[in-house]
Amino acid sequence: MIVDFTIFPTDVGESVSAYVAEVFKIIEASGLPYEHHAMGTNIEGNWDEVMAVIKACRDQMLESANRISISIKIDDRKGVTDGIERKVASARAKMNDADAEPGIRNAE
């Protein structure tokens, strides 16, 4: 399961990077595969693992903010591991394949 989530305080002013940095520490300490991006984080694991990390991030942020926003998108696919790496690698491979037709997908 890959989860893309964003969490930030809504009541602390314009700059939230210090709060996000604390959340990054929790994500990195989890041991789960992750990828930070400009608008959030992708994290991969089973339901209980990922939701425990998101809950820990929520709890941490609520220690220093009164109101937070959390957005979560889930891609849950049976039998897939290393999905973060595989999805990007698959798309990159198709970029380089001159014979590939848009909309044609293989069994990955």
Backbone torsions as a table, in degrees:
resi	resn	phi	psi	omega
1	MET	NA	130.4	173.5
2	ILE	-109.2	131.5	177.8
3	VAL	-120.0	129.2	172.8
4	ASP	-104.5	118.1	-179.6
5	PHE	-136.4	153.6	178.4
6	THR	-129.8	135.8	177.0
7	ILE	-141.2	133.9	178.2
8	PHE	-158.9	152.1	175.8
9	PRO	-77.7	146.2	-179.3
10	THR	-105.9	-3.1	-173.1
11	ASP	-124.1	26.1	-175.2
12	VAL	-119.0	8.1	-179.4
13	GLY	103.6	-170.6	-172.3
14	GLU	-72.0	-41.4	-176.2
15	SER	-90.6	124.2	-179.4
16	VAL	-119.6	6.3	-173.7
17	SER	-61.4	-33.7	178.6
18	ALA	-65.3	-36.4	178.5
19	TYR	-71.5	-41.2	178.8
20	VAL	-66.0	-36.0	178.2
21	ALA	-59.4	-38.7	177.8
22	GLU	-65.1	-37.9	177.2
23	VAL	-66.8	-40.3	177.5
24	PHE	-56.6	-39.8	179.4
25	LYS	-59.8	-41.8	179.6
26	ILE	-65.1	-45.3	-179.3
27	ILE	-62.1	-47.0	-179.0
28	GLU	-65.2	-36.4	179.3
29	ALA	-72.2	-16.8	-176.7
30	SER	-67.1	-25.9	-177.1
31	GLY	82.0	-2.6	178.8
32	LEU	-82.5	150.5	174.7
33	PRO	-63.4	137.9	-178.9
34	TYR	-150.3	165.5	176.0
35	GLU	-149.9	115.4	175.2
36	HIS	-80.2	144.8	173.0
37	HIS	-139.1	175.5	-171.6
38	ALA	-58.7	-27.5	-174.6
39	MET	-114.7	11.6	179.8
40	GLY	159.2	-151.6	-177.4
41	THR	-143.0	137.8	167.6
42	ASN	-95.7	134.3	177.6
43	ILE	-136.6	143.7	-174.1
44	GLU	-125.7	137.1	177.9
45	GLY	169.2	-171.1	176.6
46	ASN	-82.5	169.8	-174.8
47	TRP	-51.1	-53.1	-175.4
48	ASP	-62.8	-40.4	179.8
49	GLU	-63.7	-50.2	-176.0
50	VAL	-67.1	-44.1	-179.2
51	MET	-66.4	-30.9	176.0
52	ALA	-65.6	-39.2	177.4
53	VAL	-66.1	-45.2	179.7
54	ILE	-62.7	-40.6	177.7
55	LYS	-63.2	-42.4	178.6
56	ALA	-62.7	-39.0	177.1
57	CYS	-64.0	-43.8	178.4
58	ARG	-60.4	-49.4	-178.2
59	ASP	-60.6	-42.1	179.0
60	GLN	-61.8	-47.0	-176.7
61	MET	-67.0	-35.4	179.4
62	LEU	-71.0	-11.0	174.8
63	GLU	-71.2	-25.6	-176.6
64	SER	-123.6	1.1	177.7
65	ALA	-135.9	148.9	179.8
66	ASN	-88.6	-21.3	-177.9
67	ARG	-144.4	133.9	179.4
68	ILE	-133.3	161.3	175.2
69	SER	-119.6	134.3	177.3
70	ILE	-130.2	127.6	173.3
71	SER	-118.2	135.8	-177.2
72	ILE	-133.9	130.1	170.8
73	LYS	-122.3	137.2	-175.2
74	ILE	-124.2	132.3	170.9
75	ASP	-116.0	101.8	-175.4
76	ASP	-110.0	110.4	-175.8
77	ARG	-129.3	123.1	-177.6
78	LYS	-59.4	137.1	171.8
79	GLY	76.3	4.2	-178.3
80	VAL	-102.0	127.6	170.0
81	THR	-123.0	168.7	-174.4
82	ASP	47.7	37.3	-177.8
83	GLY	-64.4	-35.6	179.5
84	ILE	-59.3	-49.2	-179.7
85	GLU	-67.5	-45.4	-175.4
86	ARG	-64.6	-40.7	-177.8
87	LYS	-64.0	-43.8	-179.7
88	VAL	-69.2	-43.9	179.8
89	ALA	-61.5	-40.1	179.8
90	SER	-63.1	-44.1	179.5
91	ALA	-66.3	-40.5	178.9
92	ARG	-64.2	-40.4	179.0
93	ALA	-61.9	-40.1	179.4
94	LYS	-68.7	-30.6	175.8
95	MET	-61.3	-35.8	-175.7
96	ASN	-90.0	-6.2	-177.8
97	ASP	-94.1	102.8	-177.0
98	ALA	-64.7	-23.2	-177.9
99	ASP	-88.6	-8.5	-176.4
100	ALA	-69.9	137.3	176.8
101	GLU	-103.0	136.8	176.8
102	PRO	-57.6	140.3	177.6
103	GLY	89.2	-10.8	178.3
104	ILE	-91.7	125.5	179.4
105	ARG	-126.4	149.0	177.6
106	ASN	-95.9	-170.1	-171.9
107	ALA	-86.3	19.1	-179.4
108	GLU	-63.9	NA	NA
